[in-house]
Amino acid sequence: MSALQRANDRVTISERTIRDAQETPAPSGSTLAMKMADGTEVELPQDVQEMLLKALASVAQHGEVSIGRVPDELTSTVAADMLGISRPTLMKWANDKKIDSFTVGTHSRFKREEVLRVQKQRAEERRVAFDELRSLDSENEDFLDN
């Protein structure tokens, strides 16, 4: 039986595929290319590479992956979930103009691109903070080894 079976646009992942994903190295800075039938390689666009690498990581870590298109307009609940924050925090950010929002009737909505922008910004801020922490750790290595 094939590692992947397609049924109604769903792909079922076998235990072997999960093991293969766990054993597949994906070091930082990796790129993905598609090998054509004639042997030539075509590098995939960066966004496609990121999606596939995240899918591979999800299969390796959780044994599952869900890929779908996020709608252009998001409810506050969906936007908050995507950002990993509570809905009240999201609404505070919207009131403080940290994220753009608009209303439909009496309900707040968020553009997908705006939520993805804030998501990316937060990831970059975490990366910078982590790098600063690592730098501080190495500068104070003697004090931490006790």
Buried (B, 14 or more C-beta within 10 A) or exposed (E): EEEEEEEEEEEEBEEEBBEBBEEEEBEEEEEBEEEEEEEEEEEBEEEEBEBBBEBBBBBBEEBEBEEEEEEEEBBBEBBBBBBEBEBEEBBEBBEEEEBBBEEEEEEBBBBBEBBEEBBEEEEEEEEEEEEEEEEEEEEEEEEEEE
